Amino acid sequence: MPEDLPEDSPMDVAACLAAIDRSDAEIKAWAVLDRKAASNSSGALAGMAVGVKDIIDVAGMACCYGSPIFAGRIAEADAELVTALRMAGAAILGKTVTTEFAFMQKSITRNPHNLGHSPGGSSSGSAAAVAAGQVELAIGTQTGGSVIRPASYCGVHALKPTRGVISRAGVLQTSQTLDQVGIFARNLNYLARLGSVVTNQPDLEDALNHLPAAPPRLLYLDGLYGARVQGYVHEGLQKIATALPSHIDILPAPAAEIARYLETHKTIYDFEICQNIGPLMSSHESQMSAEILAAIKRGQKVAISDYEKALIERDEAALYFGGLLAGYDGLLTASATGEAPIFEEGTGDSICNCLWSLTGYPCISLPISGRFQISGPKGLGVGVQLTATTGRDSALLGLARWLETRLG
């Protein structure tokens, strides 16, 4: 079902709308569509259309946060990142479907590669729209695994840059500590181009055109996340690691520290989603899903002292993983625990992504094909995730180009 397009042949708005008309009745990636969308004739994104997740304000468009509580809400102004997109010449084609409050309840969107499977969440529509060839660029957000995981399930490129380099002004806040904006694209070139616009880092595109000054060194943590990651995923990563022995070091995963910092992420997320979304319970509980209500109720039980301790542990986690990655260009892991789950089973497990949402480190998901492709029993792929330390967004894109070329 996904559209097959040449690598460097950007679609104009008319082509995107035609692709949507052909496939979106089944995929359901769009919450709002602007058929009169227009782009500027100049700028880095001139002539290109972008889908924007429906928790991000676009002036004059509905922005309902995936919840019936906000049905009919119209944004009064553009989010800052949308302003940047317009200034770069992009056409804002519409709003892509999100899960309720960017949390865990599944949305209506289906996986373009197999309609019986989930596209992941919470940036369901953004990942699916790019995967289906309906649009080449899309914006999402991640608090746990909501950019990198759906990119893996849908087989597209995605970048969650260093926390804070993309403005969150005009974006729904569910966690003031963990919320981050990320991007999706059909290929690395477009990912870097879009990233350079929304992060105001023009060197992101330059990084793709320059080989690393020294041979790259990656770290692979054997057995990372244990049985929560499917065996075929562990095997696929091992195959990649052992194929590049002069570039990839293999060390045992530090299980105790990983478990501790995953709990830190959960404590912060539960407490802050309770702060930000919890007040709606008093008058709208019947319109809220079991998933969001359970998170709010968990957050109500988190003591202030435990929350404050978790904030300190978040800083410790960044230092710990910074030490672990000292001397390395990046960490090689899986973008998801396995292939996309059956649609009815929900949006999947975010364990592969939560630590990098906690630390704010930049990470990228690559859809690897060929002999190194990692595929599940249903034939759906699993992305490869690269993670670097804070501020190394440009270097991470260069590393992604290097690895993609090596494994292609």
N, C-alpha and C positions, 0 to 999 in steps of 0.2 A: 503493500500500500504506500510506503514512503516514496516521494518523488525522486527520480534519479537525475541528478544535475551535474554538469561539468564543474570541476573544482573552482574555477575562477570566473564563473558566469553569474553575476548577481541578478537576482530577480527584482523586477520593478513591482510597484504596487498592484498593477493590473494582473500580473502573473501570480502574485500571492493570493489575491482574491479569487482567481480562477482555481487555484489549488485548494483553497478552503472550500469552495463550492463543490469540488469533486469529492472531498473526503471528510469534511467535518461533521456531516450528519451522523457518522459512525464514531468518529474520534472524540468529538465534543471538547475541543481544546479552548474554545473562545467563549468568554462570558459577555463581551461587548465587542462589536466590530464596527469600525468607521469606514464605510465604503467611499467616503469622500476624502479620505486621508491623502495628504499631499506632502511631498518632500521638497526641500530646497534644491537648487541647482548646483550649489557649491557646499563644501565641507567634507570632512572625512567620511561621513555616512550618506552623502548626497545620493538620492535615488533609492536608498535602501529602506525597507520597512522593518519595524520593530514591534514585537508583542511585549506588553507590560503586565506583570502579575497583578491580579486584582486585589492587592493590598497597598498599591502604590497609586497616589493621586495623579490623574490626568484631567486638567481643567475641562469642565463640561461633560465629562463621561461619568457614568455610574461607577462607583467603587464600593462594593458591598462586603468585602472581606470574607466572601464565601459563606455568609451567614444571613438567614432570613431576617434577623433583627435589623439589619441595615439595608434591607431591600428599598430601592428608590433613592438611596443616598447619592448625590451628585457632587463630585469634587469641585471646589471653587477655584482652585489654583493648581498649577503643575507642581509636583515634587521637584526638588532641585535637580535630581538626576534626569528627569524628563526634560527640564529646561536645557540641560547639557546636550541631550539627544537632539532636540529641535535645533539648537545652535549649530550642531554638526551636520545638519541637513537631513536628518532622518524623518521618515513619516511614521507617526504613531498609529499603527494599524488597528489597535484595540487593546482590550484587557483579556489576559489569559486566565483560565480557571485556576483557582486556588482551593485548597482544602479549607475547611472552616477555621478562621483565625490563624491560618498557616500552621495548623496543628495536625493531628493524626487521623481524623475521620476522613475516609476516602471521599474523593470528589467524583464527579460524573465522567471525568476524562478517561479514555481507554488508551492502552499502549498501541501505537501505530503498527508495530511489528507483529502483534498478535492481540486482537481485540478482547480476548478472554483474559488478558493479563493487565496488571496495574502499570501505569506510567511512573509510579512513585509519587511522593508528595514531599513537601506541600506545594512545590512549584510544578504541579501536574501539567497544566496547560502549556506552560512555557517550554518544557522539555518535549512534550508531545508535538507541539506545533512545529518546532525545528526538525524533529525526527521525521515528521510526515512531509517535509518539504513545503509546508504552508508559508513559512517565513524563515529567513536565514539568521535572524538575530532575535533574542528574547532576554528579558530581565526576570530574575527570580530573587528569592531571599532564602537565607539559611540560618536557623537557630540551633538545629541539631544536625540534620543531614539533607536539607530540603533543596539543595542545588546539585551537589555531587551525586547523591543517590539516584534521583530521577534521570540525570544525565547518563548514568550507568545503565539503568533499565531501558532507556530509549535509544542508547547508542549514539549519543552526540557529545560534542566537546563542551566543557563547562569550566569556568574559573570562579572560585570564591577567593577574591584577593584579600590582602591583609585587612583585618578589621579596621573600619573607619575611613578607608581611602575612597569609598563611595558614600556620598551623603545619604543619610536616612531621613532627612527632613521631608515630610510629606509621605512617609511610609508608616503603616500601622506598627505600633510598638507592642510586642508581646513580652520581650525581655530586653531591658535596657543594657544589660551586660553582654548578651549573646547574639542578639539580632545582627545579621550582616547581609548585605546585598551581593548577589552574584549574577553571572551572565552565562548565556548559552549561545552557541553558534554552530554552523554547519561544518566549519573547519578551523584550524588554528589561525589562519590568516585573518579570518573574520572575527575570531575571538579576540585576537590582539588589537584589531582595529576598534572594535566596540569597547574593549577594556581601556584603550588609550583615551577614549572620549569620556567615559563615565568616571574614571579615576584621575583624569588630568595628568596621566603619565605617558607622554608621547614615546618614551623609550620602550614601551611594551612591544610596539611594532618593530622597532629596531632590533630587539633581541632575537627575533626570528631569523634575521639575516646575517647574524654573526655567530660563528662557532664558539663554544666556550674556550677561554684562553688556555686552559689546561684540560686534560682528559677528565670528564666528569666522574665523580665518585658518589655512589648511592648506597644507602643502607636498606637492607631488607630484614625485617624482624620475623624470624621463623615461628609459626604457630600463633601469630597475632590474633587475639580475640577467640582463640580456641575453637570449640565446637559450634559457636554461633556463626562461624564462617563455613560454608560448604566445603567438603573435601576437595572437590574439583577446582575450587578457587585457590586453595592452598597449593594444590599440585600445579596449577597454571602459573602462579607466581614463582614457585620454585623453578619451573622450567625457564622462565625469563631470567631469574637470578643466576642460575647455573650456566646459562648461555652467554653471559657477559661477566665472567669471573674477574677480569681485570678492572671492571668498573663497579661491581656490586659486591659489597661485603654482607655476609649472612651472620646474624647474631640471634641468640634466643630472645624472644619477646619478654620484657620485664613485667610479668603478669601482675605482681602485687601493686606496682605503681599505676599501671593501666587501670586496674579495677578501682583503685582509690580515686583517680581523677575522673573516671566515668561517673562515679557517685557524686563527685563535686559538681559536674555539669548538671546532673539530675536535680540536685538540691537547689542550685541557682535557678534553673528553668522553672521548677515547680513553684518556688517562692515568687518569682517575678511574673509568671503568667497569672498567678493568683492576684497579684497587685494590679496588673493591667487589664485583665479580662474579668476577673472575679466580681467586680462591682455590678456587672450585668446580670448576675444570678438573681438579685433581689426582685427584679421585675420581668426577667426574660428566661428563667430557667427552663421552661417548657420548650423553648426554641433553641436550646443548646444541646449538643450531642453528648452521649455518655462519655466519650473520650475527653472532651474539654472539661466537663464537669468533674471527672475523676482527677484530672490534673489540678484543677482549682482546689479540690478538697484535700489533695496531698499537700498543696502549698499552704493551706490553712494550718496544717499540723507542723510545719517547719518553724522552729523557734528562731527568733531574731539572732540569737547567738550562733546558731548553726549556720544560718545564712551568712553572717559576717565572717565566720570561719571559712566557709566555702569561697568567699571572695578572696581571702588571703591565699587559700589553696590554688585558686585560679592563677595567681601570680607565680606561685611555686611551680605549677605545672609548666608554664612557659619557660621558666628557668631550667627545669628538669629536662624537658625535651630539647631545649637549646643546647644543653650540655651533651645530650645523647647524639645530637646531629652535628656537633662541632667537628669540623674537618670534612663534612659531607656536603654535597650540593643539594641533596634532597633525600626523602624517605620514599621508598617504593612500597605501596600497599594496594589493596583492592578498593574500588570505589563503593562496593556494596558486598553484602555477605553471599550473594548468589544472584541468579537471574531474577527477573521481575516475578513477583508472586502472582498467583491467580487473583483476578480482580476482586472477588468477594472476600479475599483474605486480608485486604487492607493495603497500606502503602509501603510496607516493608520495614526492615530493621535498620536503624540509623547508626548502629554501633561503630561502623567504619569511619564515621565522619565527626562524631561528637567531640573528640579530643581537639580537633582543629577548629571547631566552633568555640570551644572553651579557651584555647590559647590565642585564637585570632590569627593563626598562621595561614598564609595563602596556600591553596591547594587547587589542583586541576585534575579533571577526569578525561582520560583518553579512550576512545573506542578502538581498541586494537583489533586488526583483522589479520588474516593469513594464518601461518602456522603457530603463531603465539596467541591467537584469539582464545579467550576463556569463555566457554559456552556451557549452559546448563542442559538438563535433560530435554527441555522443550526447544532447544536450539537458540535461545535468546542469549545475547552476550552479556559479559560483565566487564565494566570499565576498569582500567588501571589508574590508580590515583598516585599523583606525585605531590608531596608536601615539602615546603621549605620554611625557614624561620622568618620571623616578622620583617617586613620591608623588602623581601627578596622576590617580589612579584615578577619583575623583568627577567631576572635570572631563571625563575621557574618556567617561564614561557620558553626561554632558550633551551632549557633542559628538556622540556616536553617535545620540542622540535627534534632535538637530538635523539631522544628515545623512540619517538614515532618513526623516525627515519631508520633507526637500527632494527626495529621490530617489524617494519613494513614489508 
